[in-house]
Amino acid sequence: MSEQLPLPLEGLAPRPAISGLPKSRRIYVNRNLSMGNIDWVGFDMDYTLAIYDQGEMDRLSIDVTAARLVKRGYPAWVTTIPYDTNFPIRGLLIDKKHGTVVKMDRYKSVGKAYRGFQQLTKEQLRTHYHQGKPRAPTSRYHFIDTLYALSEAAIFTGVIDACDQRQMQIDHAKLFTDIRECIDEAHRDGTVQAAITGNLDRFIKRDPELGQTLHKLRSAGKKLFVLTNSRRPYTEIVMSHLLGSSSAEYPTWRHYFDVLMVAAAKPAFFQEHRPIMERVYDDRDDSQMRPAQTLERGRIYEGGNLHDFERMLGTSGDKVLYVGDHIYGDILRSKKESAWRTAMIIQEMDIEVAAHETCSQALDQASELEERRARLEDELRYHQARFKDAQRQLDQAMSGSARARVEGSSALAAEPLRAASNGNGRGIGEMESERQGSKKAVERVRTMLRGIETETRELERNVDQAFHPYWGSLLKEGVETSSFGDQVEEYACLYTSRVSNFFHYSPLQTFRSPRDLMPHEL
């Protein structure tokens, strides 16, 4: 690669002030990454370059799915019952055995679960989930890991809740299978895409900084590609909406990118060996597909596989940064099957960061309570040890007194026994007083600990409510990282709320992660 000029270049873009950048627009780092070592930056399209209005997308999916459920024999009320599009978040599991939706921490321990809109009690959680850890995907569990899939959880929960209210029995596994098939059918037959392309402004949020961001990366010598599962016609419409008129320097959206790959079928793209196909036209302007031999700028290719793609790009894996939103299809598989560096778009970061800042005082208070709890637990162990010691000495003294009564009560026999039974000159009454004092101290500390436990639970409820009314933080479950957060931490080198956040950083930025501390280092 030729020598790069320092950025930003005068006249292209103002120098950004990172220190004043809102937290919701920052890029967060799990593993060190030097953009100076990156030659290619690739992007998924849906929910990455194209940010959808989640509420509108969920309502569209629910409407088309409910109508299809009725055609499959479900009662007509499935089209009229209230569905709460705010109920689901990413990282949940659908339990098709119990008809519940659950959230786990990083250790696969279930912290919260709902059947319909009724939260399971601790006893119910223990009965259903504490005998074994849920695993997904399996015939019993389905992982809700994309924003696209949130409507599945919303419909499943709404129907289960309505059935419970009507005291109707339902096959949970069949219900979820039917929901999945109806949604897939609506995408396959073009119903969903037609609704979106018919009203792009309703469903897709245009980001005025997106074109500037791509331009800035290109100005630093980075080559850009699109790798999306969406089909060619839909990709053309959406990308033209996002970038078609954003800059006079780029007549069409295609001019921003060096390689365009659609219908990639991720994660199969990273695992299988399907050929890269290109569309060619004859004299009658008819088209047919044939295997591609090279990748040319401005052309759109279909299908493909990781091995041929890297070979045709002429680059090694660690020179590629891939930006996507799908924790499995984009991030996990690309990380496991290749050396690509990864950046995950987490649209919910706006909410997460805002809620965290709102709860900062409560979180500090929770930390103080944890420190108080630790001190009181030390104190409790001390008083419990004193109580046991006093009880042991009293038992010995009482045992000695009983022997004395058996052996006789003469002064000569009682004198040495009295010395032994009383310890350091203490009488049984004094020992009993010490035992009672230790017992009261234990009870006092336990009462204080119960008070801290109550206060901590109340704080945790308030913090959860600030993040999400049902599930709390997307990336946390209780004091642990959530199952979803654990995957983000393990497989995403970087994560941020939107692609245009890269505009506020140098294209040669070295992203450095905070030092990872183990408990003994804190």
C-alpha positions in Angstrom: 0.0 0.0 0.0 1.3 3.5 -0.8 2.2 5.9 2.0 -0.9 7.5 3.6 -1.4 11.2 4.2 -2.4 12.1 7.7 -6.1 12.7 8.2 -8.3 14.6 8.3 -7.1 16.4 5.2 -7.8 20.1 5.3 -11.0 20.9 3.3 -12.4 17.4 3.5 -13.6 17.3 7.1 -13.1 19.1 10.3 -10.9 17.5 13.0 -13.2 15.8 15.4 -13.0 16.3 19.1 -13.1 12.8 20.6 -13.0 14.0 24.2 -16.4 15.7 23.8 -18.0 12.9 21.9 -21.2 11.7 23.6 -20.9 8.2 25.0 -23.7 6.9 22.7 -21.5 7.8 19.7 -18.3 6.3 20.9 -16.7 3.1 19.7 -16.0 0.6 22.5 -13.1 -1.8 22.4 -12.8 -5.4 23.5 -9.5 -6.2 21.7 -6.9 -3.8 20.5 -7.2 -2.9 16.8 -5.1 -0.7 14.7 -6.9 0.7 11.8 -3.5 1.4 10.2 -3.2 -2.3 9.7 -6.6 -2.7 8.0 -6.8 -2.6 4.2 -10.4 -3.6 3.7 -13.5 -2.5 5.6 -16.6 -4.6 4.9 -20.2 -3.9 5.8 -23.4 -5.8 6.2 -26.4 -3.8 5.0 -29.6 -4.5 7.0 -29.4 -3.1 10.5 -25.8 -2.0 9.8 -25.6 0.5 6.9 -29.4 0.6 6.9 -30.7 1.4 10.4 -34.4 0.5 10.6 -37.1 2.0 12.7 -37.5 -1.0 15.1 -41.0 -0.2 16.2 -42.3 0.1 12.6 -40.5 -3.0 11.5 -42.0 -5.0 14.4 -45.5 -3.8 13.7 -45.1 -4.7 10.0 -43.9 -8.2 10.9 -46.6 -8.8 13.5 -49.4 -7.7 11.0 -48.3 -10.0 8.2 -47.5 -12.9 10.5 -50.8 -12.7 12.4 -52.8 -12.7 9.1 -50.9 -15.8 8.0 -51.5 -17.6 11.3 -55.3 -17.2 10.8 -54.9 -18.8 7.4 -53.3 -21.7 9.1 -56.3 -22.2 11.4 -55.5 -20.0 14.3 -58.5 -18.0 15.8 -59.2 -14.6 14.3 -58.4 -12.9 17.6 -54.7 -13.3 16.9 -55.0 -10.3 14.6 -56.6 -8.1 17.2 -54.9 -8.9 20.6 -52.4 -6.4 21.9 -48.8 -7.2 21.1 -46.2 -5.4 23.1 -43.3 -4.6 20.7 -41.4 -3.2 23.6 -41.4 -6.6 25.4 -38.5 -8.5 23.7 -34.8 -7.6 23.6 -31.9 -9.4 21.9 -30.3 -12.3 23.7 -33.5 -14.0 24.9 -34.3 -17.7 24.6 -37.7 -19.0 23.5 -38.4 -22.1 25.6 -40.8 -24.2 23.4 -41.4 -26.7 26.2 -42.8 -24.3 28.8 -44.0 -21.5 26.5 -41.7 -19.1 28.3 -39.1 -16.5 27.2 -35.9 -16.4 29.4 -32.8 -14.3 29.9 -29.5 -15.8 31.0 -26.2 -14.5 32.3 -22.9 -15.5 30.8 -22.8 -18.7 32.8 -26.2 -19.9 31.3 -28.0 -19.3 34.6 -31.6 -18.0 34.0 -32.1 -14.8 35.9 -35.6 -13.8 34.5 -38.3 -15.5 32.6 -41.9 -14.7 31.5 -44.8 -16.8 30.4 -46.9 -14.3 28.5 -46.5 -11.1 30.4 -46.3 -12.9 33.8 -42.9 -13.1 35.3 -41.9 -16.4 36.8 -41.3 -16.6 40.5 -38.0 -17.7 42.0 -39.6 -21.1 42.8 -40.7 -21.5 39.2 -37.3 -20.6 37.9 -35.7 -23.1 40.2 -38.2 -25.8 39.1 -37.8 -25.2 35.3 -34.2 -24.1 34.9 -31.9 -24.7 37.9 -31.6 -28.4 37.3 -29.8 -27.9 34.0 -28.6 -25.0 31.9 -30.4 -24.0 28.8 -28.5 -24.5 25.5 -29.4 -23.0 22.1 -30.1 -23.7 19.4 -31.8 -27.0 20.2 -35.2 -28.5 19.6 -36.4 -27.0 22.8 -34.7 -23.5 22.7 -34.4 -20.8 20.1 -32.1 -17.9 20.5 -33.4 -14.4 19.7 -30.1 -12.8 18.6 -31.1 -10.2 16.0 -33.3 -7.2 15.9 -35.1 -8.8 12.9 -36.2 -11.7 15.3 -37.7 -9.5 18.0 -41.2 -9.7 16.4 -41.1 -13.5 16.8 -40.8 -13.2 20.5 -43.5 -10.5 20.6 -46.0 -12.6 18.7 -45.1 -15.8 20.7 -45.5 -14.0 24.0 -48.8 -12.2 23.0 -50.4 -15.4 21.8 -49.3 -17.4 24.9 -50.7 -14.6 27.2 -54.0 -14.5 25.3 -54.4 -18.3 25.5 -53.7 -18.3 29.2 -56.3 -15.6 29.8 -58.8 -17.6 27.8 -57.7 -20.8 29.6 -56.8 -22.4 26.2 -54.2 -25.1 25.8 -51.7 -24.7 23.0 -48.8 -26.6 21.6 -45.9 -24.1 22.3 -43.4 -25.7 19.9 -45.9 -25.8 17.0 -46.9 -22.2 17.7 -43.3 -21.0 17.5 -42.6 -23.1 14.4 -45.7 -21.6 12.7 -44.7 -18.1 13.7 -41.2 -18.6 12.2 -42.6 -20.1 9.0 -45.1 -17.3 8.5 -42.5 -14.6 8.9 -40.1 -16.4 6.6 -42.9 -16.8 4.1 -43.7 -13.1 4.2 -40.0 -12.3 3.4 -39.8 -15.0 0.7 -42.8 -13.8 -1.2 -41.7 -10.2 -1.0 -44.5 -8.9 1.2 -42.2 -7.4 3.8 -39.8 -5.9 1.2 -42.6 -4.4 -0.8 -44.0 -2.7 2.3 -40.5 -1.3 3.1 -39.6 -0.1 -0.4 -43.1 1.4 -0.8 -42.4 3.7 2.2 -38.7 3.9 2.8 -38.8 7.0 5.0 -41.2 5.2 7.4 -39.0 2.1 7.9 -35.4 3.3 7.3 -33.6 6.1 9.1 -31.2 8.0 6.9 -28.0 8.9 8.5 -26.5 12.2 7.1 -23.0 11.2 8.3 -23.0 7.8 6.6 -21.7 9.0 3.2 -19.1 11.2 5.0 -17.9 8.3 7.0 -17.4 6.0 4.0 -15.7 8.9 2.1 -13.3 9.4 5.0 -12.3 5.8 5.1 -11.7 5.8 1.3 -9.7 9.0 1.6 -7.3 7.2 3.9 -6.8 4.5 1.4 -9.2 1.9 2.8 -11.0 -0.3 0.3 -14.7 -0.9 1.1 -17.1 -3.8 0.4 -20.7 -4.7 1.0 -21.5 -8.3 2.1 -25.2 -8.8 2.6 -27.7 -11.6 2.6 -30.3 -9.3 0.9 -31.1 -9.9 -2.7 -29.9 -7.6 -5.5 -33.1 -5.7 -6.3 -33.8 -4.9 -2.6 -30.2 -4.0 -2.0 -30.2 -1.5 -4.9 -33.3 0.3 -3.6 -32.2 0.5 0.0 -28.6 1.6 -0.8 -29.8 4.1 -3.3 -32.1 5.5 -0.6 -29.2 5.7 1.9 -26.4 7.0 -0.4 -27.8 7.8 -3.8 -27.7 11.6 -3.5 -25.4 12.2 -0.5 -22.4 13.5 -2.4 -21.6 14.9 -5.9 -18.3 13.0 -5.8 -20.3 9.7 -5.7 -22.9 9.6 -8.5 -24.4 6.4 -7.2 -24.2 4.3 -4.1 -22.0 1.8 -5.9 -19.2 4.3 -6.2 -18.5 4.2 -2.5 -17.5 0.5 -2.6 -14.9 -1.5 -4.4 -16.7 -4.9 -4.1 -20.4 -5.6 -3.8 -21.7 -9.0 -2.7 -25.4 -9.8 -2.3 -27.4 -13.0 -1.4 -24.3 -14.1 0.6 -26.4 -16.5 2.8 -24.3 -15.8 5.9 -23.3 -17.7 8.0 -23.0 -20.3 5.1 -20.7 -17.8 3.4 -18.1 -18.4 6.1 -18.6 -22.2 6.3 -19.4 -23.6 2.8 -17.8 -23.4 -0.6 -20.5 -21.9 -2.9 -19.1 -20.2 -5.9 -19.1 -16.4 -6.4 -21.5 -15.7 -9.2 -21.9 -12.8 -11.5 -24.8 -11.8 -13.8 -23.9 -11.4 -17.5 -26.1 -10.1 -20.3 -26.5 -11.1 -23.9 -27.4 -9.1 -27.0 -31.1 -9.3 -26.1 -30.4 -7.8 -22.6 -31.3 -11.1 -21.0 -29.2 -12.1 -18.1 -27.7 -15.4 -16.8 -25.4 -16.3 -13.9 -21.9 -17.6 -14.2 -19.0 -18.1 -11.8 -16.9 -15.0 -11.4 -13.1 -15.1 -12.0 -12.3 -11.7 -10.6 -14.1 -9.0 -8.6 -14.5 -5.7 -10.5 -15.4 -2.4 -9.0 -19.0 -1.4 -9.7 -20.3 -4.9 -10.4 -22.6 -6.8 -8.1 -21.8 -10.4 -7.3 -23.9 -13.1 -5.6 -23.4 -16.0 -3.2 -19.7 -16.7 -2.6 -17.5 -18.1 0.1 -14.8 -16.9 2.4 -11.9 -18.6 0.7 -12.5 -17.4 -2.8 -13.5 -14.0 -1.6 -10.2 -13.4 0.2 -8.3 -14.8 -2.7 -10.0 -12.4 -5.2 -9.5 -9.5 -2.8 -5.8 -10.4 -2.5 -5.7 -9.9 1.2 -5.2 -11.9 4.4 -7.9 -12.2 7.0 -6.4 -9.9 9.7 -6.3 -7.1 7.1 -10.1 -7.1 6.9 -12.5 -5.4 9.4 -16.1 -6.6 9.0 -18.9 -4.5 10.4 -22.2 -6.2 11.1 -25.1 -6.5 13.5 -25.8 -10.2 13.6 -24.0 -11.7 16.5 -24.0 -15.2 14.9 -24.1 -14.7 11.1 -21.8 -11.6 11.0 -19.7 -11.6 14.1 -19.3 -15.0 15.6 -19.0 -17.0 12.4 -16.6 -14.5 10.8 -14.5 -14.6 13.9 -14.5 -18.4 14.2 -14.0 -19.2 10.5 -11.5 -16.5 9.6 -9.0 -14.0 11.0 -11.2 -11.1 10.1 -11.4 -8.3 12.7 -15.0 -7.5 13.7 -17.0 -4.5 14.7 -20.6 -5.0 15.9 -23.4 -2.5 15.4 -25.6 -2.5 18.5 -28.4 -0.1 17.8 -29.5 -0.3 21.4 -26.3 1.3 22.7 -28.2 4.7 22.8 -30.6 3.3 25.4 -27.9 1.3 27.3 -25.6 4.3 27.7 -28.4 6.7 28.6 -29.8 4.3 31.2 -26.3 3.7 32.7 -25.7 7.4 33.1 -29.2 7.9 34.7 -28.4 5.0 37.1 -24.9 6.1 38.0 -25.8 7.2 41.5 -27.8 4.0 42.1 -24.9 1.8 40.8 -22.5 3.6 43.1 -24.9 3.0 46.0 -25.1 -0.7 45.1 -21.3 -0.9 45.2 -21.3 0.7 48.6 -23.9 -1.8 49.8 -21.7 -4.6 48.5 -18.8 -3.3 50.5 -21.0 -3.0 53.6 -22.2 -6.5 53.1 -18.7 -7.9 52.8 -17.7 -6.1 56.1 -20.8 -7.4 57.9 -20.2 -10.9 56.6 -16.7 -10.8 58.1 -18.3 -9.5 61.4 -20.9 -12.2 61.3 -18.2 -14.9 61.0 -16.4 -13.4 63.9 -19.4 -13.4 66.2 -20.4 -16.9 65.0 -17.0 -18.2 65.9 -17.2 -16.5 69.4 -20.7 -18.0 69.9 -19.5 -21.5 69.0 -16.4 -21.1 71.3 -18.6 -19.9 74.2 -21.1 -22.7 73.6 -18.2 -25.3 73.6 -16.8 -24.0 76.8 -20.2 -23.9 78.4 -20.9 -27.4 77.3 -17.6 -28.6 78.8 -18.4 -26.8 82.0 -21.9 -28.2 82.2 -20.5 -31.6 81.5 -18.0 -31.2 84.3 -20.7 -30.1 86.7 -22.7 -33.2 85.9 -19.8 -35.4 86.6 -19.2 -33.7 89.9 -22.8 -34.6 90.9 -22.2 -38.2 90.0 -18.8 -38.5 91.8 -20.0 -36.7 95.0 -20.0 -33.2 96.4 -17.2 -33.3 98.9 -15.0 -30.1 99.0 -11.9 -32.1 98.2 -13.4 -33.6 95.0 -15.2 -30.4 93.9 -12.3 -27.9 94.1 -10.1 -29.2 91.2 -13.3 -29.8 89.2 -14.5 -26.2 89.7 -11.2 -24.9 88.4 -11.5 -27.1 85.3 -15.1 -26.3 84.6 -14.8 -22.6 85.0 -11.9 -22.1 82.5 -9.9 -19.0 83.5 -11.6 -18.5 86.7 -15.0 -17.8 85.0 -18.2 -19.3 86.3 -20.9 -20.9 84.3 -23.1 -17.8 84.6 -20.3 -15.7 83.0 -20.0 -18.2 80.2 -23.7 -18.1 79.6 -23.7 -14.3 79.5 -20.9 -14.4 76.9 -22.7 -16.9 74.8 -25.9 -14.8 74.9 -24.0 -11.7 74.0 -22.5 -13.5 70.9 -25.9 -14.8 70.0 -27.4 -11.3 70.1 -24.5 -10.0 68.0 -25.1 -12.7 65.4 -28.8 -11.8 65.2 -28.1 -8.1 65.0 -25.7 -8.5 62.1 -28.0 -10.9 60.3 -30.8 -8.3 60.6 -28.5 -5.7 59.1 -27.6 -8.1 56.3 -31.3 -8.7 55.6 -31.8 -5.0 55.4 -28.9 -4.7 52.9 -30.4 -7.5 50.9 -33.8 -5.8 50.7 -32.2 -2.5 49.8 -30.0 -4.1 47.1 -33.0 -5.9 45.6 -34.9 -2.6 45.4 -31.9 -0.8 43.8 -31.6 -3.6 41.3 -35.3 -3.4 40.4 -35.0 0.4 39.9 -31.8 0.0 37.8 -33.5 -2.7 35.6 -36.5 -0.5 35.1 -34.3 2.3 33.8 -32.9 0.0 31.1 -35.9 -2.0 30.2 -39.3 -2.6 32.0 -39.1 -6.4 31.6 -35.5 -7.5 31.1 -33.2 -4.7 32.4 -29.9 -4.2 30.6 -29.2 -5.8 27.3 -25.6 -6.5 28.2 -26.0 -7.4 31.8 -28.0 -9.8 33.9 -27.9 -8.9 37.6 -24.2 -8.3 38.5 -23.0 -10.6 35.6 -22.6 -10.0 31.9 -25.7 -11.3 30.1 -25.5 -14.2 27.6 -25.7 -11.7 24.8 -23.2 -9.4 26.3 -20.8 -12.3 26.8 -21.0 -13.1 23.0 -20.4 -9.4 22.2 -17.3 -9.4 24.5 -15.9 -12.6 23.1 -16.5 -12.2 19.4 -16.6 -8.4 18.6 -13.3 -6.6 18.6 -15.2 -3.3 18.6 -18.9 -2.4 19.2 -20.8 0.8 18.6 -24.3 2.1 17.9 -23.9 2.9 14.2 -21.5 2.9 11.3 -21.2 6.7 11.2 -19.6 6.8 14.6 -16.3 5.9 12.8 -16.5 9.4 11.3 -15.4 10.8 14.6 -12.2 8.8 14.7 -9.2 8.8 12.5 -9.2 6.1 9.8 -5.7 5.2 11.2 -6.9 5.1 14.8 -5.5 2.6 17.2 -8.4 1.3 19.3 -7.1 0.1 22.7 -9.2 -1.9 25.1 -9.2 -1.2 28.8 -7.0 -3.6 30.9 -8.9 -6.8 31.7 -8.8 -7.2 35.5 -9.4 -10.5 37.3 -11.1 -10.3 40.7 -7.8 -10.6 42.6 -6.5 -7.5 40.8 -9.4 -5.2 41.8 
